[in-house]
Amino acid sequence: MTLNFEQLRGVRRQFDELQQRLQEPETWEKPELFGKLQREIQELTPLAEKIADWEKNGQALAEAELMLQDDELRELAEEEKRTLLQQREEIEQALQLLLLPKDPDAERNVIMEIRAGVGGEESALFAGDLYRMYAMYFEKKGWQTEVSNAAETELGGLKEITLLVTGRGAYDRLRFEGGGHRVQRVPVTESGGRIHTSAATVAVLPQVEEADFHLNMNELRIDTYRSSGAGGQHVNKTESAIRVTHLPTGLVVECQDERSQYKNKDRALSIMRAKLYERQRKQAQEAVAAERRSQIGSGDRSDRIRTYNFPQNRVTDHRLTGEGRSFQLESIINGNLDPLFDALTAAEQAERLAEA
């Protein structure tokens, strides 16, 4: 990827102009404009700062070139030039990454689904482990979560769970998690002590607002039913759970976590909007079931993005290569996911730079 230096200078001028506009009295009188300028400045700041480093480096290189003409300073100037050229290479590499187009959904909140796959009760227990792993990561990040729908098993596993994750840059960080996850371990349900392989699937969808994606209510059927949770007067008498069906595709979303029918309806519509938006975003050409398989797979043991090997205390991400594809399981399963996410981000950036 070749840097366009005129483009860099144009970005720097744009940044300076935005800062100047932010200081104008009329801007302070318009809260919406003020907020918009603040967001634009915040987005451009890392790139503008790196461009400033590049310009300073260029000035220092020019001074070093002048010093080379002085016999007494030549040795010092040569050393200075070598250092500056190395710094310039690092700065330009950073600029190339910053100039890569960003995913427009990067800053959105996330709707995450975790479902047990092949493996019976052990698969459900593994799905529960994945949920706890992510929950610990969300807590470390200071993100908020709301469970919309969950189906537990008698042994404490999860057949499925749907939750909303609210936090800055949540989608950008979690988008790598969509796919099949495989576990290799001795199940608690196995008396013979044999290692079994089970699977679960994860789907990660960006949450979108009505202004970003309009739901045609005429294409939806909304049904109410009684919650399937624990017993009690509320469950017996109140039909607060919501099932939303998208008639053209047959896609179904259920929400029963809240006691309020209205809250469940709002959440179910939000999840439906995210699913339809994701489907459109990926320009799927087949039915919804096939589109979802392209992200989360079938739940089969052989269909996976990552393997959690308990006997070897190792997590292997199959999208990475070499020694950098394996991580300590104990750390990962306890929610320390940033090293893994950093590696996936770096691999993606390298691929995009190569394509550019």
C-alpha positions in Angstrom: 0.0 0.0 0.0 1.6 3.2 -1.2 1.0 6.3 0.9 -0.5 9.3 -0.8 1.3 12.2 0.9 -1.1 14.8 -0.5 -3.9 12.9 1.1 -2.1 12.9 4.4 -1.7 16.7 4.3 -5.4 17.0 3.3 -6.4 15.0 6.4 -4.2 17.2 8.6 -5.8 20.3 7.1 -9.3 18.8 7.7 -8.4 18.1 11.3 -7.2 21.6 11.9 -10.3 23.1 10.3 -12.6 20.9 12.5 -10.8 22.0 15.6 -11.1 25.6 14.5 -14.9 25.2 13.9 -15.3 23.6 17.3 -14.0 26.8 18.9 -16.4 29.2 17.1 -19.1 30.7 19.3 -21.9 29.7 16.9 -20.9 26.1 17.2 -21.3 26.2 21.0 -24.9 27.4 20.4 -25.8 24.3 18.4 -25.4 21.2 20.6 -26.0 18.8 17.7 -23.3 20.4 15.6 -21.0 20.6 18.5 -21.4 16.8 19.2 -21.0 16.0 15.6 -17.7 17.9 15.3 -16.5 16.3 18.6 -17.1 12.8 17.2 -15.3 13.7 13.9 -12.3 15.1 15.7 -12.2 12.0 18.0 -12.2 9.7 15.0 -9.5 11.6 13.2 -7.2 12.3 16.2 -5.1 9.1 16.0 -4.5 9.6 12.3 -3.8 13.4 12.7 -1.3 12.7 15.5 0.6 10.1 13.4 0.6 12.5 10.4 2.2 15.2 12.7 4.8 12.6 13.7 5.5 11.9 10.1 5.9 15.7 9.3 8.3 16.2 12.3 10.3 13.2 11.1 10.6 14.7 7.7 11.8 18.0 9.1 14.4 16.2 11.2 15.6 14.2 8.2 16.0 17.4 6.2 18.1 18.8 9.0 20.2 15.7 9.1 20.9 16.0 5.4 22.2 19.5 5.9 24.5 18.3 8.7 26.0 15.7 6.4 27.6 18.5 4.4 29.6 19.4 7.5 32.7 17.2 7.8 32.8 17.5 11.6 29.2 16.6 12.0 29.0 13.9 9.3 29.4 10.9 11.5 26.8 12.1 14.0 24.5 13.1 11.1 24.7 9.6 9.6 23.8 8.0 12.8 20.9 10.4 13.2 19.7 9.7 9.7 19.7 6.0 10.2 17.6 6.4 13.4 15.2 8.8 11.6 14.7 6.5 8.6 13.9 3.6 10.9 11.4 5.8 12.7 9.9 6.9 9.4 9.3 3.3 8.3 7.5 2.6 11.6 5.4 5.7 11.3 4.4 4.9 7.7 3.5 1.4 8.6 1.2 2.8 11.3 -0.3 5.3 8.8 -1.1 2.5 6.4 -3.1 0.7 9.1 -4.9 3.9 10.1 -5.8 4.6 6.5 -7.5 1.2 6.0 -11.3 1.7 5.7 -13.0 1.0 8.9 -16.0 -1.2 9.3 -19.0 1.1 9.6 -20.4 -1.1 12.4 -17.3 -1.2 14.4 -18.6 1.0 17.3 -22.0 -0.6 17.5 -23.3 -2.7 20.4 -23.6 -6.4 19.9 -26.3 -9.0 19.9 -24.7 -12.3 20.7 -26.2 -15.8 20.5 -24.6 -18.9 21.9 -26.1 -22.3 21.1 -25.2 -25.9 22.0 -24.3 -28.0 19.0 -23.3 -31.7 18.6 -22.5 -33.5 21.9 -25.7 -33.6 23.9 -25.4 -32.4 27.6 -21.6 -31.9 27.3 -22.3 -29.5 24.4 -24.7 -27.5 26.5 -22.2 -27.4 29.4 -19.6 -26.1 26.9 -22.0 -23.4 25.7 -22.4 -22.4 29.4 -18.6 -22.2 29.7 -18.4 -20.0 26.6 -21.1 -17.7 28.1 -19.2 -17.4 31.4 -15.9 -16.8 29.5 -17.5 -13.9 27.6 -19.2 -12.6 30.7 -15.9 -12.3 32.5 -14.4 -10.5 29.5 -17.4 -8.1 29.4 -16.9 -7.3 33.1 -13.2 -6.6 32.5 -14.1 -4.2 29.7 -16.8 -2.5 31.8 -19.5 -3.4 29.2 -23.1 -4.0 30.2 -25.1 -7.1 29.3 -28.8 -7.9 29.1 -30.0 -11.5 28.6 -33.0 -11.6 26.3 -33.6 -15.4 26.1 -32.0 -18.4 27.7 -32.7 -22.1 27.9 -30.8 -24.0 30.6 -30.4 -27.7 31.1 -30.8 -29.7 34.3 -27.0 -29.9 34.8 -26.6 -26.1 34.4 -25.6 -26.1 30.8 -27.1 -23.8 28.1 -29.1 -25.0 25.1 -29.0 -21.4 23.9 -28.7 -17.9 25.2 -29.2 -14.5 23.5 -27.8 -11.3 25.0 -27.2 -7.7 24.2 -23.7 -6.4 24.9 -23.4 -2.6 25.3 -20.0 -1.0 25.2 -17.9 1.2 23.0 -16.4 -0.7 20.1 -18.1 -4.0 21.2 -18.7 -5.2 17.6 -15.2 -4.4 16.5 -13.8 -6.5 19.3 -16.3 -9.4 19.2 -16.8 -9.8 15.4 -14.2 -12.6 15.3 -16.2 -14.8 17.6 -18.9 -15.8 15.1 -18.5 -19.4 14.2 -18.1 -22.9 15.5 -16.3 -23.5 18.7 -15.1 -27.1 19.6 -14.1 -28.5 23.0 -12.0 -31.6 23.7 -12.1 -32.8 27.3 -13.4 -35.5 29.7 -17.1 -34.6 30.3 -18.5 -34.5 33.8 -21.2 -36.9 32.5 -18.6 -39.5 31.4 -17.7 -42.1 34.0 -15.1 -43.9 31.9 -12.7 -40.9 31.8 -12.6 -40.8 28.0 -11.9 -37.5 26.1 -14.9 -36.4 24.1 -15.3 -33.8 21.4 -18.3 -31.5 21.5 -19.3 -28.2 19.8 -21.2 -25.0 20.2 -21.9 -22.1 17.9 -21.6 -18.3 18.4 -23.3 -15.6 16.3 -22.3 -12.0 16.7 -24.6 -9.3 15.2 -24.2 -5.5 15.3 -27.2 -3.9 17.0 -28.9 -1.3 14.7 -31.4 1.4 15.3 -34.6 1.9 13.5 -33.1 4.9 11.7 -30.4 2.6 10.3 -32.6 -0.2 9.3 -36.4 0.0 8.9 -38.5 -3.0 10.0 -41.6 -3.4 7.9 -44.2 -4.3 10.6 -46.5 -5.8 8.0 -43.9 -8.5 7.4 -43.9 -9.5 11.1 -46.1 -11.8 13.1 -46.0 -11.1 16.9 -47.2 -13.8 19.3 -47.4 -13.8 23.0 -47.0 -16.9 25.2 -46.3 -17.9 28.8 -42.7 -17.9 29.9 -41.1 -21.3 30.2 -39.0 -20.3 33.2 -39.5 -21.2 36.8 -43.1 -21.6 38.1 -45.1 -19.2 40.1 -48.1 -17.0 39.9 -46.5 -14.6 37.4 -45.7 -17.4 34.9 -49.0 -19.1 35.3 -51.1 -16.0 34.7 -49.2 -13.6 32.5 -48.3 -14.2 28.8 -45.3 -11.8 28.8 -43.0 -13.8 26.5 -42.8 -12.6 22.9 -42.2 -14.5 19.6 -41.6 -12.4 16.5 -41.7 -14.2 13.1 -40.4 -12.5 9.9 -42.9 -13.9 7.4 -40.9 -13.5 4.2 -38.0 -15.5 5.5 -39.4 -17.5 8.4 -36.8 -16.2 10.8 -38.0 -16.4 14.4 -36.9 -14.5 17.5 -38.1 -15.2 21.0 -37.7 -13.1 24.2 -38.9 -14.0 27.6 -36.4 -12.7 30.1 -38.4 -9.6 31.2 -41.7 -9.7 33.0 -42.9 -6.8 30.9 -44.4 -7.8 27.6 -43.5 -4.4 26.2 -39.8 -4.8 27.1 -39.7 -8.3 25.7 -41.3 -7.0 22.5 -38.8 -4.1 22.2 -35.9 -6.5 22.7 -37.3 -9.1 20.2 -37.7 -6.4 17.6 -34.2 -5.2 18.2 -32.8 -8.7 17.7 -34.9 -9.2 14.6 -33.7 -5.9 13.2 -30.0 -6.9 13.8 -30.5 -10.3 12.1 -32.1 -8.8 9.0 -29.5 -6.0 8.9 -26.7 -8.6 9.1 -28.4 -10.6 6.4 -28.6 -7.6 4.1 -25.1 -6.5 5.0 -23.6 -9.7 3.9 -25.7 -9.7 0.7 -26.8 -13.3 1.3 -28.3 -14.9 -1.8 -29.9 -17.8 -0.1 -32.5 -18.5 2.5 -31.9 -17.3 6.1 -30.9 -20.7 7.4 -28.1 -20.9 4.9 -27.0 -17.4 5.6 -26.8 -18.1 9.3 -24.8 -21.3 8.6 -22.2 -19.1 6.7 -21.5 -17.4 10.1 -22.1 -20.0 12.8 -21.9 -23.2 10.8 -23.9 -26.4 11.4 -22.6 -27.1 15.0 -20.8 -30.2 13.7 -17.5 -31.1 15.3 -15.6 -30.6 12.1 -17.0 -27.1 11.5 -15.0 -24.8 13.9 -13.0 -21.6 14.1 -11.4 -22.5 17.4 -10.6 -25.6 19.6 -10.5 -25.6 23.4 -8.3 -28.6 24.4 -8.5 -29.1 28.1 -6.0 -32.0 28.5 -3.3 -30.0 26.8 -4.4 -26.6 28.4 -4.4 -25.1 25.0 -6.8 -23.0 22.8 -6.1 -23.1 19.1 -7.6 -20.6 16.7 -7.6 -22.1 13.3 -7.6 -18.8 11.4 -4.2 -18.0 12.7 -0.9 -19.6 11.6 2.4 -20.7 13.1 3.2 -20.5 16.8 0.9 -17.5 17.3 -2.3 -19.6 16.8 -2.2 -21.2 20.3 -3.0 -19.7 23.7 -3.1 -20.9 27.3 -6.6 -22.3 27.9 -6.8 -21.4 31.6 -6.2 -17.7 30.7 -8.7 -17.7 27.8 -11.5 -19.5 29.5 -11.2 -16.9 32.4 -12.0 -14.1 30.1 -8.5 -12.9 29.1 -9.4 -12.6 25.4 -7.5 -9.4 24.4 -4.3 -11.2 23.3 -6.4 -13.5 21.1 -8.4 -10.6 19.6 -5.2 -8.6 19.1 -3.7 -11.5 17.1 -6.8 -11.9 14.9 -6.9 -8.1 14.3 -3.2 -8.1 13.3 -3.7 -11.0 11.0 -6.7 -9.3 9.3 -4.8 -6.0 8.9 -1.8 -7.8 7.4 -4.1 -9.5 4.9 -5.9 -6.2 4.0 -2.5 -4.4 3.6 -1.3 -7.2 1.3 -4.5 -6.9 -0.8 -4.1 -3.1 -0.9 
